[in-house]
Amino acid sequence: MPSKKKELLSACLPIALMVSACESPPPKETDAFTPPRPDAFQEADALREDSAPTSDAPPPLADSGQDGAVTDAPMPRICMPEASDYPGSSDYACPSVRTASMWPRIGASIGTIARMEQYEQIAGRLFDPGRDPTPDDFDQARTTYAVSEGLGSRVSRRFDLHYPIPPPPGGSVRFCQDESIWRSHPHFCVGPATLNPIILDMFQRGATGDPSESPRAYAARIEAALVWFVYTSVYKEITTCAYLFPGMDGKREDCDSAWAYYTGGRERSAMPSEEIAFARVVRSISSLAHERILDGIWAARCWRDMEDRSLMEMGRPLMPLPSHTMPEALIHRSLFERARSQTDRALLYALSQILIHRLERLRSTSGAEQSHHLAFLRTLLAPIPARTIRVDGTEVSYPAREDPLMDRPIRERNPASADFIRTEIQKAPGMIDTNGIISRLNEAFPCP
């Protein structure tokens, strides 16, 4: 491999354990960090004074079920937001947010927008299922991914707050930038342990013209890994908009980053042709999922507005944020949990609709295009193999992940469905029970 390619790949490797800035300049260091409480993020114990759902929900949202969904017995569905959801619930008392026609930014700038524009540049080079990207396409996409403080820097440190929080690293090191932590907690440290290795490996295979698989299969794995990165990032940024984590990871402006990770900085009024990155993909498949994700993210922004107003009324500073070991320090804690849960439900519904769309394409295509859809599906629905990446003569190994990325949310709803999907997706394309997988995804994620 030419030395330039080696340098670019090496720059992205998590083994380098780069220490990079947060989504915008970090706050100044405050009190020492305290080890987390095991139940720090249990939503069930968060219901307090603002937890009771109200009865003034908006009218039901009609969903025709035609957003790519095919089941054994297609039936029209009616999706109704929960009474406690934003914008229907009057618990969300944030007039300035509710009346805003554009995203009410907290920070002066949002660095995440540039990273999602990099996502879109990579997508333009690689993610067309109808053509094989060239080695130069992979090389140029890898260059985009490796920009300093760019998309790759965030993938390589992303943690997933759906999993237990490990003991914190010492000093100012962020979670998952310490190799011992991401190797011992690979599910929590999904970025360095799973997503970044997939992306780097596929960049390398595509750029060197590895003939073992179709270039479209390599590209599809990169796409699936980035889709999962955005899913975990929106959830993470909503959380760090409320709590301070090791390495000073957490600030009010992270609500802006949650919005930008999904939208790429495009406003809610944007036309479909103006969408980029993940919002473009979601909206093209399910406008309902798109709207509900935005509702959830705006719910988090409304909560932040209410929290800030309450802090000021009490004469308390807006910064620093409370340590994540003290969720009870939030004034409107249960409203925060509700907003985060609402967003997560909508994101998972969107992911299910994307998977259903890919399953339909899988059974209606052949050859290299079919290999593209199969690689995408298996990256999210099948176990992930161990891999070794060679850089400058040094081999870096990453362990296998036996449970698929999408296994946790499916298994939480129906373990038998998780087992069925995991088994079916590993079969030859013509043998996969696509209708069976689709019906189980629809059952697990019926409405956002």
Backbone hydrogen bonds in HBPLUS format (Angstrom, degrees):
<---DONOR---> <-ACCEPTOR-->    atom                        ^
c    i                          cat <-CA-CA->   ^        H-A-AA   ^      H-
h    n   atom  resd res      DA  || num        DHA   H-A  angle D-A-AA Bond
n    s   type  num  typ     dist DA aas  dist angle  dist       angle   num
A0005-LYS N   A0002-PRO O   3.09 MM   3  5.56 121.0  2.46 109.1 121.8     1
A0006-LYS N   A0002-PRO O   3.24 MM   4  6.61 156.3  2.30 149.2 156.2     2
A0007-GLU N   A0003-SER O   2.93 MM   4  6.20 160.1  1.97 155.4 160.0     3
A0008-LEU N   A0004-LYS O   3.07 MM   4  6.34 159.3  2.11 150.1 155.3     4
A0009-LEU N   A0005-LYS O   2.97 MM   4  6.16 162.1  2.00 151.3 156.1     5
A0010-SER N   A0006-LYS O   2.82 MM   4  5.97 164.9  1.84 153.5 158.3     6
A0011-ALA N   A0007-GLU O   3.01 MM   4  6.12 144.2  2.14 141.1 150.1     7
A0012-CYS N   A0009-LEU O   3.04 MM   3  5.47 146.4  2.16 107.8 117.3     8
A0013-LEU N   A0010-SER O   3.28 MM   3  5.32 143.8  2.42  99.2 108.8     9
A0016-ALA N   A0013-LEU O   3.09 MM   3  5.74 157.0  2.15 114.0 120.3    10
A0017-LEU N   A0014-PRO O   2.73 MM   3  5.11 149.6  1.82 109.9 120.2    11
A0040-ALA N   A0037-ARG O   3.08 MM   3  5.21 151.3  2.16 126.5 122.8    12
A0042-GLN N   A0039-ASP O   3.23 MM   3  5.36 163.2  2.26 120.8 116.5    13
A0046-ALA N   A0043-GLU O   3.03 MM   3  5.19 163.9  2.06 113.5 116.4    14
A0051-SER N   A0048-ARG O   3.24 MM   3  5.45 151.9  2.32 124.9 120.6    15
A0061-LEU N   A0079-CYS O   2.93 MM  18  5.37 134.5  2.14 148.4 156.0    16
A0079-CYS N   A0061-LEU O   3.06 MM  18  5.37 135.1  2.27 165.8 170.8    17
A0063-ASP N   A0077-ARG O   3.29 MM  14  5.54 145.7  2.41 145.3 149.8    18
A0085-ASP N   A0082-GLU O   2.93 MM   3  5.32 167.0  1.95 118.0 121.8    19
A0089-SER N   A0085-ASP O   2.88 MM   4  5.68 166.4  1.89 157.8 161.1    20
A0092-TYR N   A0089-SER O   3.40 MM   3  6.17 164.2  2.43 114.8 117.6    21
A0093-ALA N   A0091-ASP O   3.00 MM   2  5.71 119.7  2.38 111.0  94.3    22
A0097-VAL N   A0094-CYS O   2.99 MM   3  5.48 130.7  2.25 114.2 126.9    23
A0098-ARG N   A0094-CYS O   2.94 MM   4  6.10 171.5  1.94 163.5 166.4    24
A0099-THR N   A0095-PRO O   3.03 MM   4  6.01 152.9  2.11 148.5 153.5    25
A0100-ALA N   A0097-VAL O   3.16 MM   3  5.22 156.6  2.21 104.7 111.9    26
A0105-ARG N   A0103-TRP O   2.97 MM   2  5.77 115.0  2.41 115.1  98.6    27
A0113-ILE N   A0110-ILE O   3.20 MM   3  5.98 154.1  2.27 118.8 124.2    28
A0114-ALA N   A0111-GLY O   3.17 MM   3  5.71 126.0  2.48 111.1 121.5    29
A0115-ARG N   A0112-THR O   3.05 MM   3  5.00 116.7  2.47  93.2 109.2    30
A0116-MET N   A0112-THR O   2.98 MM   4  6.31 151.4  2.06 154.1 161.3    31
A0117-GLU N   A0113-ILE O   2.98 MM   4  6.28 140.1  2.14 144.5 156.3    32
A0118-GLN N   A0114-ALA O   2.99 MM   4  6.31 138.8  2.17 138.3 149.3    33
A0119-TYR N   A0115-ARG O   2.99 MM   4  6.35 147.1  2.10 138.4 147.5    34
A0120-GLU N   A0116-MET O   3.03 MM   4  6.30 152.7  2.10 138.4 144.5    35
A0121-GLN N   A0117-GLU O   3.00 MM   4  6.28 146.6  2.12 138.6 147.5    36
A0122-ILE N   A0118-GLN O   2.95 MM   4  6.25 159.6  1.99 154.1 158.9    37
A0123-ALA N   A0119-TYR O   2.88 MM   4  6.15 157.7  1.93 149.6 156.6    38
A0124-GLY N   A0120-GLU O   2.93 MM   4  6.13 152.8  2.01 144.8 151.3    39
A0125-ARG N   A0121-GLN O   3.30 MM   4  6.59 137.8  2.49 138.9 148.6    40
A0125-ARG N   A0122-ILE O   3.11 MM   3  5.29 132.4  2.35  99.8 112.4    41
A0126-LEU N   A0122-ILE O   2.97 MM   4  6.11 149.9  2.06 153.2 162.2    42
A0127-PHE N   A0123-ALA O   2.98 MM   4  4.90 154.7  2.04 128.7 136.8    43
A0131-ARG N   A0128-ASP O   3.36 MM   3  6.00 174.7  2.37 121.7 121.6    44
A0137-ASP N   A0134-THR O   2.94 MM   3  5.01 119.1  2.32  98.4 114.1    45
A0138-PHE N   A0134-THR O   3.14 MM   4  6.59 156.9  2.19 156.0 161.0    46
A0139-ASP N   A0135-PRO O   2.90 MM   4  6.16 156.6  1.96 146.4 153.7    47
A0140-GLN N   A0136-ASP O   2.80 MM   4  5.96 166.2  1.82 155.7 158.2    48
A0141-ALA N   A0137-ASP O   2.90 MM   4  6.03 156.2  1.96 145.8 153.1    49
A0142-ARG N   A0138-PHE O   2.85 MM   4  6.00 151.8  1.92 145.3 153.2    50
A0143-THR N   A0139-ASP O   3.03 MM   4  6.31 148.5  2.13 142.2 150.7    51
A0144-THR N   A0140-GLN O   3.06 MM   4  6.38 155.4  2.12 146.1 151.9    52
A0145-TYR N   A0141-ALA O   2.91 MM   4  6.18 157.1  1.96 148.2 154.7    53
A0146-ALA N   A0142-ARG O   2.97 MM   4  6.12 141.6  2.12 143.7 153.3    54
A0147-VAL N   A0144-THR O   3.39 MM   3  5.60 171.0  2.40 109.8 111.6    55
A0152-GLY N   A0145-TYR O   2.96 MM   7  5.05 140.6  2.12 146.1 149.8    56
A0150-GLY N   A0147-VAL O   2.84 MM   3  4.97 142.1  1.98 140.6 134.4    57
A0153-SER N   A0150-GLY O   3.15 MM   3  5.53 126.0  2.46 105.5 118.5    58
A0154-ARG N   A0151-LEU O   3.07 MM   3  5.46 135.8  2.27 107.3 118.7    59
A0155-VAL N   A0151-LEU O   3.05 MM   4  6.39 158.8  2.09 154.9 161.6    60
A0156-SER N   A0152-GLY O   3.01 MM   4  6.02 161.4  2.04 148.3 152.8    61
A0157-ARG N   A0154-ARG O   3.27 MM   3  5.47 161.7  2.31 104.9 110.4    62
A0158-ARG N   A0155-VAL O   3.35 MM   3  5.28 161.8  2.38 103.4 108.7    63
A0191-GLY N   A0158-ARG O   2.94 MM  33  4.49 156.2  2.00 150.5 145.3    64
A0160-ASP N   A0188-PHE O   2.66 MM  28  4.92 155.2  1.72 143.6 152.6    65
A0163-TYR N   A0160-ASP O   3.24 MM   3  6.19 166.1  2.26 124.4 126.9    66
A0177-GLN N   A0174-ARG O   3.34 MM   3  5.73 159.2  2.38 130.2 127.9    67
A0181-ILE N   A0178-ASP O   2.96 MM   3  5.43 131.8  2.20 109.6 122.3    68
A0182-TRP N   A0178-ASP O   3.14 MM   4  6.58 162.4  2.17 158.8 163.1    69
A0183-ARG N   A0179-GLU O   2.93 MM   4  5.98 152.0  2.01 150.9 158.3    70
A0184-SER N   A0180-SER O   3.19 MM   4  6.08 145.8  2.32 127.3 135.9    71
A0185-HIS N   A0181-ILE O   2.80 MM   4  5.78 131.4  2.03 146.6 159.6    72
A0189-CYS N   A0185-HIS O   2.92 MM   4  6.05 170.6  1.93 159.9 162.9    73
A0193-ALA N   A0189-CYS O   3.15 MM   4  6.03 157.6  2.20 157.6 164.3    74
A0194-THR N   A0190-VAL O   2.99 MM   4  5.27 147.5  2.10 127.8 134.6    75
A0195-LEU N   A0190-VAL O   2.95 MM   5  6.25 165.7  1.97 157.1 161.4    76
A0196-ASN N   A0191-GLY O   2.82 MM   5  5.63 172.7  1.83 155.4 157.5    77
A0198-ILE N   A0194-THR O   3.23 MM   4  6.37 158.4  2.28 146.6 152.3    78
A0199-ILE N   A0195-LEU O   3.04 MM   4  6.30 170.4  2.05 159.2 161.2    79
A0200-LEU N   A0196-ASN O   2.88 MM   4  6.02 172.0  1.89 160.8 162.9    80
A0201-ASP N   A0197-PRO O   2.95 MM   4  5.88 161.5  1.98 145.6 151.3    81
A0202-MET N   A0198-ILE O   2.96 MM   4  6.14 163.2  1.99 153.4 157.9    82
A0203-PHE N   A0199-ILE O   2.92 MM   4  6.10 155.5  1.98 149.2 156.3    83
A0204-GLN N   A0200-LEU O   2.99 MM   4  6.15 161.7  2.03 147.0 151.8    84
A0205-ARG N   A0201-ASP O   2.93 MM   4  6.20 161.8  1.97 150.3 155.3    85
A0206-GLY N   A0202-MET O   2.90 MM   4  5.95 163.6  1.93 146.8 151.8    86
A0207-ALA N   A0203-PHE O   2.83 MM   4  5.91 160.6  1.87 150.7 156.6    87
A0208-THR N   A0204-GLN O   3.05 MM   4  6.08 144.6  2.18 143.6 151.6    88
A0210-ASP N   A0205-ARG O   2.92 MM   5  5.00 159.7  1.96 154.8 155.2    89
A0209-GLY N   A0206-GLY O   3.28 MM   3  5.14 156.8  2.34  97.3 104.1    90
A0217-ALA N   A0214-SER O   2.89 MM   3  5.25 136.0  2.09 107.9 119.9    91
A0218-TYR N   A0214-SER O   3.36 MM   4  6.88 152.3  2.44 149.3 156.2    92
A0219-ALA N   A0215-PRO O   3.02 MM   4  6.31 161.6  2.05 150.6 155.6    93
A0220-ALA N   A0216-ARG O   2.95 MM   4  6.07 151.5  2.03 139.6 147.2    94
A0221-ARG N   A0217-ALA O   3.18 MM   4  6.43 150.2  2.27 146.5 152.6    95
A0222-ILE N   A0218-TYR O   3.27 MM   4  6.63 155.2  2.34 146.3 152.7    96
A0223-GLU N   A0219-ALA O   2.97 MM   4  6.29 159.0  2.01 150.4 156.4    97
A0224-ALA N   A0220-ALA O   2.91 MM   4  6.14 164.2  1.93 150.4 153.9    98
A0225-ALA N   A0221-ARG O   2.98 MM   4  6.11 161.8  2.02 147.2 152.1    99
A0226-LEU N   A0222-ILE O   2.99 MM   4  6.22 154.2  2.06 149.6 156.6   100
A0227-VAL N   A0223-GLU O   2.90 MM   4  6.16 151.1  1.99 150.2 158.8   101
A0228-TRP N   A0224-ALA O   3.04 MM   4  6.32 159.5  2.08 149.1 153.7   102
A0229-PHE N   A0225-ALA O   2.94 MM   4  6.16 148.0  2.04 139.5 149.2   103
A0230-VAL N   A0226-LEU O   2.97 MM   4  6.24 157.3  2.02 149.1 153.1   104
A0231-TYR N   A0227-VAL O   3.08 MM   4  6.38 161.0  2.11 148.2 153.5   105
A0232-THR N   A0228-TRP O   3.00 MM   4  6.27 171.5  2.01 157.6 158.0   106
A0233-SER N   A0229-PHE O   2.85 MM   4  5.91 144.7  1.97 144.1 155.3   107
A0234-VAL N   A0230-VAL O   2.98 MM   4  6.14 164.1  2.00 159.5 159.4   108
A0235-TYR N   A0231-TYR O   3.48 MM   4  6.69 170.0  2.49 147.9 150.2   109
A0236-LYS N   A0232-THR O   2.89 MM   4  6.00 155.4  1.95 142.9 150.8   110
A0237-GLU N   A0233-SER O   2.81 MM   4  5.93 168.0  1.82 156.9 159.2   111
A0238-ILE N   A0234-VAL O   3.09 MM   4  6.24 154.7  2.16 146.3 152.7   112
A0239-THR N   A0235-TYR O   3.22 MM   4  6.42 152.3  2.31 140.5 147.8   113
A0239-THR N   A0236-LYS O   3.06 MM   3  5.13 116.2  2.49  95.0 110.5   114
A0240-THR N   A0236-LYS O   2.86 MM   4  6.20 160.9  1.90 156.3 161.6   115
A0241-CYS N   A0237-GLU O   2.99 MM   4  5.99 115.5  2.42 132.7 146.4   116
A0242-ALA N   A0239-THR O   2.89 MM   3  5.42 157.7  1.94 112.4 119.8   117
A0243-TYR N   A0239-THR O   2.98 MM   4  6.26 155.3  2.04 148.3 156.3   118
A0251-LYS N   A0240-THR O   2.91 MM  11  6.20 126.7  2.20 142.4 158.0   119
A0244-LEU N   A0322-PRO O   2.96 MM  78  5.93 155.8  2.02 148.3 151.6   120
A0324-HIS N   A0244-LEU O   3.25 MM  80  5.62 143.8  2.39 154.7 144.2   121
A0245-PHE N   A0249-ASP O   2.88 MM   4  4.87 148.3  1.98 121.0 131.3   122
A0249-ASP N   A0245-PHE O   3.18 MM   4  4.87 141.8  2.33 118.7 125.1   123
A0254-ASP N   A0251-LYS O   3.03 MM   3  5.68 164.7  2.06 118.3 123.3   124
A0255-CYS N   A0252-ARG O   3.23 MM   3  6.28 175.6  2.23 128.1 129.2   125
A0256-ASP N   A0253-GLU O   2.87 MM   3  5.30 131.2  2.12 108.4 120.7   126
A0257-SER N   A0253-GLU O   3.35 MM   4  6.85 147.2  2.46 138.6 147.6   127
A0258-ALA N   A0254-ASP O   2.94 MM   4  6.24 150.9  2.03 145.9 152.6   128
A0259-TRP N   A0255-CYS O   3.24 MM   4  6.50 161.6  2.27 145.9 149.5   129
A0260-ALA N   A0256-ASP O   2.90 MM   4  6.17 157.9  1.95 149.3 156.2   130
A0261-TYR N   A0257-SER O   2.77 MM   4  5.91 153.7  1.84 153.2 158.8   131
A0263-THR N   A0259-TRP O   2.91 MM   4  6.08 175.3  1.91 157.7 159.3   132
A0264-GLY N   A0260-ALA O   2.71 MM   4  4.66 148.9  1.81 128.2 135.6   133
A0279-ALA N   A0262-TYR O   3.17 MM  17  5.66 128.0  2.46 174.8 164.9   134
A0266-ARG N   A0263-THR O   3.39 MM   3  5.34 166.8  2.41 101.5 105.4   135
A0270-ALA N   A0267-GLU O   3.00 MM   3  5.43 164.7  2.03 117.4 120.6   136
A0274-GLU N   A0271-MET O   2.83 MM   3  5.26 153.9  1.89 116.3 125.2   137
A0275-GLU N   A0272-PRO O   3.25 MM   3  5.46 155.6  2.31 105.8 112.7   138
A0280-ARG N   A0276-ILE O   3.22 MM   4  4.78 153.6  2.29 111.1 113.3   139
A0281-VAL N   A0277-ALA O   3.30 MM   4  6.70 156.2  2.36 150.3 156.3   140
A0282-VAL N   A0278-PHE O   2.91 MM   4  6.18 172.4  1.92 162.8 164.1   141
A0283-ARG N   A0279-ALA O   2.92 MM   4  5.90 169.6  1.93 149.5 153.0   142
A0284-SER N   A0280-ARG O   3.14 MM   4  6.13 149.8  2.23 139.9 147.5   143
A0285-ILE N   A0282-VAL O   3.03 MM   3  5.40 146.7  2.15 108.2 118.0   144
A0286-SER N   A0282-VAL O   2.77 MM   4  5.88 171.6  1.78 169.4 172.4   145
A0290-HIS N   A0286-SER O   3.16 MM   4  6.43 161.3  2.19 147.0 152.2   146
A0291-GLU N   A0287-SER O   3.01 MM   4  6.21 163.7  2.04 149.4 152.5   147
A0292-ARG N   A0288-LEU O   3.00 MM   4  6.20 159.8  2.04 152.5 158.3   148
A0293-ILE N   A0289-ALA O   2.93 MM   4  6.10 152.4  2.00 151.6 158.3   149
A0294-LEU N   A0290-HIS O   3.16 MM   4  6.42 164.1  2.18 148.3 152.4   150
A0295-ASP N   A0291-GLU O   2.91 MM   4  6.20 152.3  1.99 143.7 152.1   151
A0296-GLY N   A0292-ARG O   3.02 MM   4  6.25 156.2  2.07 143.6 148.8   152
A0297-ILE N   A0293-ILE O   3.00 MM   4  6.32 162.5  2.03 156.4 160.4   153
A0298-TRP N   A0294-LEU O   2.88 MM   4  6.03 161.3  1.91 154.0 159.4   154
A0299-ALA N   A0295-ASP O   2.85 MM   4  6.05 137.0  2.04 139.5 152.1   155
A0300-ALA N   A0296-GLY O   3.13 MM   4  6.53 148.8  2.24 145.1 151.8   156
A0301-ARG N   A0297-ILE O   3.11 MM   4  6.48 150.4  2.20 141.4 149.7   157
A0302-CYS N   A0298-TRP O   2.84 MM   4  6.07 149.6  1.94 145.2 153.5   158
A0303-TRP N   A0299-ALA O   2.91 MM   4  6.21 158.5  1.95 148.5 154.2   159
A0304-ARG N   A0300-ALA O   2.98 MM   4  6.25 158.0  2.03 145.6 151.3   160
A0305-ASP N   A0301-ARG O   3.06 MM   4  6.30 150.8  2.14 141.7 149.2   161
A0306-MET N   A0302-CYS O   2.97 MM   4  6.30 159.6  2.02 153.9 159.1   162
A0307-GLU N   A0303-TRP O   2.79 MM   4  6.01 163.2  1.82 158.4 163.4   163
A0308-ASP N   A0304-ARG O   2.95 MM   4  6.07 161.3  1.99 145.8 150.5   164
A0309-ARG N   A0305-ASP O   3.05 MM   4  6.25 161.0  2.09 147.4 152.5   165
A0310-SER N   A0306-MET O   3.01 MM   4  6.20 157.9  2.06 148.6 154.7   166
A0311-LEU N   A0307-GLU O   2.93 MM   4  6.18 156.5  1.98 149.6 156.3   167
A0312-MET N   A0308-ASP O   2.99 MM   4  6.23 162.8  2.02 152.3 156.2   168
A0313-GLU N   A0309-ARG O   2.98 MM   4  6.17 155.6  2.04 145.5 152.4   169
A0314-MET N   A0310-SER O   3.04 MM   4  6.24 138.9  2.22 141.1 151.7   170
A0314-MET N   A0311-LEU O   3.15 MM   3  5.14 127.3  2.44  93.8 107.5   171
A0316-ARG N   A0311-LEU O   2.85 MM   5  5.04 160.6  1.88 155.7 150.3   172
A0315-GLY N   A0312-MET O   3.02 MM   3  4.91 154.2  2.09  99.0 107.1   173
A0326-MET N   A0323-SER O   2.96 MM   3  5.60 163.7  1.98 120.9 124.5   174
A0329-ALA N   A0326-MET O   2.89 MM   3  5.61 166.1  1.91 122.8 127.4   175
A0330-LEU N   A0327-PRO O   3.10 MM   3  5.83 167.1  2.12 118.9 122.6   176
A0336-PHE N   A0332-HIS O   3.13 MM   4  6.47 152.5  2.21 151.2 159.1   177
A0336-PHE N   A0333-ARG O   3.09 MM   3  5.14 117.6  2.49  97.1 112.1   178
A0337-GLU N   A0333-ARG O   3.02 MM   4  6.40 160.5  2.06 154.6 159.4   179
A0338-ARG N   A0334-SER O   2.92 MM   4  6.13 153.6  1.99 143.7 150.8   180
A0339-ALA N   A0335-LEU O   2.97 MM   4  6.18 159.5  2.01 148.7 153.5   181
A0340-ARG N   A0336-PHE O   2.96 MM   4  6.22 163.2  1.99 155.7 160.2   182
A0341-SER N   A0337-GLU O   2.89 MM   4  6.03 158.6  1.93 147.4 153.6   183
A0342-GLN N   A0338-ARG O   2.86 MM   4  5.99 159.0  1.90 149.3 155.1   184
A0343-THR N   A0339-ALA O   3.07 MM   4  6.28 159.8  2.12 146.5 151.3   185
A0344-ASP N   A0340-ARG O   3.00 MM   4  6.21 157.9  2.05 145.6 152.0   186
A0345-ARG N   A0341-SER O   2.94 MM   4  6.18 162.4  1.97 155.0 158.7   187
A0346-ALA N   A0342-GLN O   3.16 MM   4  6.38 160.6  2.20 146.4 151.4   188
A0347-LEU N   A0343-THR O   2.91 MM   4  6.14 158.3  1.96 153.1 159.3   189
A0348-LEU N   A0344-ASP O   2.95 MM   4  6.13 162.0  1.98 152.9 157.3   190
A0349-TYR N   A0345-ARG O   2.97 MM   4  6.18 153.3  2.05 145.1 152.7   191
A0350-ALA N   A0346-ALA O   2.97 MM   4  6.22 157.9  2.02 145.7 151.7   192
A0351-LEU N   A0347-LEU O   2.89 MM   4  6.21 156.6  1.95 148.8 155.3   193
A0352-SER N   A0348-LEU O   2.91 MM   4  6.15 156.9  1.97 147.1 153.2   194
A0353-GLN N   A0349-TYR O   2.99 MM   4  6.30 153.3  2.07 149.7 156.7   195
A0354-ILE N   A0350-ALA O   2.96 MM   4  6.25 149.6  2.06 149.1 157.7   196
A0355-LEU N   A0351-LEU O   2.94 MM   4  6.20 160.8  1.98 151.7 156.7   197
A0356-ILE N   A0352-SER O   2.90 MM   4  6.13 156.3  1.96 146.6 153.3   198
A0357-HIS N   A0353-GLN O   2.99 MM   4  6.11 158.8  2.03 141.2 147.0   199
A0358-ARG N   A0354-ILE O   2.98 MM   4  6.27 154.9  2.04 146.9 153.8   200
A0359-LEU N   A0355-LEU O   2.87 MM   4  6.14 151.9  1.95 149.0 157.1   201
A0360-GLU N   A0356-ILE O   3.02 MM   4  6.31 153.7  2.09 150.3 156.6   202
A0361-ARG N   A0357-HIS O   3.06 MM   4  6.37 153.7  2.13 144.6 151.9   203
A0362-LEU N   A0358-ARG O   2.78 MM   4  5.98 147.2  1.89 146.0 155.9   204
A0363-ARG N   A0359-LEU O   3.27 MM   4  6.55 153.0  2.35 145.1 149.0   205
A0364-SER N   A0361-ARG O   3.19 MM   3  5.10 146.2  2.31  97.5 107.5   206
A0370-GLN N   A0366-SER O   3.36 MM   4  4.65 160.4  2.40 103.3 104.9   207
A0371-SER N   A0367-GLY O   3.00 MM   4  6.33 150.9  2.09 146.9 155.9   208
A0372-HIS N   A0368-ALA O   3.05 MM   4  6.30 141.1  2.21 139.7 149.3   209
A0372-HIS N   A0369-GLU O   3.15 MM   3  5.07 123.9  2.48  92.3 106.4   210
A0373-HIS N   A0369-GLU O   3.23 MM   4  6.64 160.3  2.27 151.6 154.1   211
A0374-LEU N   A0370-GLN O   2.90 MM   4  6.12 162.5  1.93 154.6 160.2   212
A0375-ALA N   A0371-SER O   2.96 MM   4  5.99 159.5  2.00 142.6 147.9   213
A0376-PHE N   A0372-HIS O   3.08 MM   4  6.32 159.4  2.13 148.5 154.1   214
A0377-LEU N   A0373-HIS O   2.98 MM   4  6.18 169.1  1.99 152.3 154.9   215
A0378-ARG N   A0374-LEU O   2.89 MM   4  6.06 166.1  1.91 153.9 157.8   216
A0379-THR N   A0375-ALA O   3.05 MM   4  6.12 144.9  2.18 141.8 150.3   217
A0380-LEU N   A0377-LEU O   3.19 MM   3  5.53 134.4  2.41 103.6 114.5   218
A0381-LEU N   A0377-LEU O   2.80 MM   4  5.84 149.8  1.89 152.7 163.0   219
A0382-ALA N   A0378-ARG O   2.98 MM   4  4.67 149.5  2.07 124.0 125.9   220
A0406-MET N   A0380-LEU O   2.95 MM  26  5.53 159.1  2.00 162.1 160.2   221
A0384-ILE N   A0401-ARG O   2.83 MM  17  4.96 152.1  1.91 150.1 152.7   222
A0401-ARG N   A0384-ILE O   2.81 MM  17  4.96 162.5  1.84 146.1 152.2   223
A0387-ARG N   A0398-TYR O   3.14 MM  11  5.42 153.5  2.21 140.9 149.0   224
A0398-TYR N   A0387-ARG O   2.82 MM  11  5.42 154.4  1.88 165.7 173.9   225
A0389-ILE N   A0396-VAL O   2.89 MM   7  5.30 160.7  1.93 151.6 151.9   226
A0396-VAL N   A0389-ILE O   2.88 MM   7  5.30 165.1  1.90 144.8 149.2   227
A0391-VAL N   A0394-THR O   2.79 MM   3  5.18 166.3  1.81 149.5 151.0   228
A0394-THR N   A0391-VAL O   2.84 MM   3  5.18 164.8  1.86 118.3 122.6   229
A0407-ASP N   A0404-PRO O   3.06 MM   3  5.00 156.8  2.11 103.0 110.1   230
A0411-ARG N   A0407-ASP O   2.73 MM   4  5.75 167.1  1.75 163.8 168.2   231
A0412-GLU N   A0408-ARG O   2.94 MM   4  6.07 152.0  2.02 153.2 160.4   232
A0413-ARG N   A0410-ILE O   3.05 MM   3  5.36 137.3  2.23 103.6 115.2   233
A0414-ASN N   A0410-ILE O   2.86 MM   4  6.12 156.7  1.92 154.6 162.4   234
A0417-SER N   A0414-ASN O   3.08 MM   3  5.37 123.1  2.42 104.9 118.6   235
A0418-ALA N   A0414-ASN O   3.17 MM   4  6.54 154.8  2.23 151.9 159.3   236
A0419-ASP N   A0415-PRO O   3.01 MM   4  6.30 158.2  2.06 151.5 156.7   237
A0420-PHE N   A0416-ALA O   2.93 MM   4  6.12 160.3  1.97 147.0 152.7   238
A0421-ILE N   A0417-SER O   2.93 MM   4  6.08 172.1  1.94 155.4 156.8   239
A0422-ARG N   A0418-ALA O   3.05 MM   4  6.11 163.0  2.08 145.6 150.9   240
A0423-THR N   A0419-ASP O   3.07 MM   4  6.22 155.0  2.13 147.1 153.1   241
A0424-GLU N   A0420-PHE O   2.95 MM   4  6.13 172.6  1.95 158.8 160.8   242
A0425-ILE N   A0421-ILE O   3.07 MM   4  6.03 170.5  2.08 154.5 156.5   243
A0426-GLN N   A0423-THR O   3.36 MM   3  5.75 151.3  2.45 107.1 114.9   244
A0427-LYS N   A0424-GLU O   3.07 MM   3  5.57 167.7  2.08 118.8 122.2   245
A0431-MET N   A0428-ALA O   2.83 MM   3  5.34 153.5  1.90 122.4 131.3   246
A0432-ILE N   A0429-PRO O   3.39 MM   3  5.50 157.3  2.44 103.8 110.0   247
A0434-THR N   A0432-ILE O   2.98 MM   2  5.57 123.5  2.31 108.0  91.8   248
A0437-ILE N   A0433-ASP O   3.08 MM   4  6.46 155.3  2.14 152.0 158.6   249
A0438-ILE N   A0434-THR O   2.88 MM   4  6.07 166.6  1.90 154.0 158.0   250
A0439-SER N   A0435-ASN O   2.93 MM   4  6.08 163.5  1.95 149.6 153.7   251
A0440-ARG N   A0436-GLY O   3.20 MM   4  6.32 151.1  2.29 139.0 146.3   252
A0441-LEU N   A0437-ILE O   2.91 MM   4  6.19 150.7  1.99 151.9 160.5   253
A0442-ASN N   A0438-ILE O   2.91 MM   4  6.16 160.7  1.95 153.1 158.4   254
A0443-GLU N   A0439-SER O   2.99 MM   4  6.14 144.6  2.12 135.9 145.7   255
A0444-ALA N   A0440-ARG O   2.92 MM   4  6.08 155.2  1.98 142.4 148.9   256
A0445-PHE N   A0441-LEU O   2.92 MM   4  6.00 156.2  1.97 150.0 155.8   257
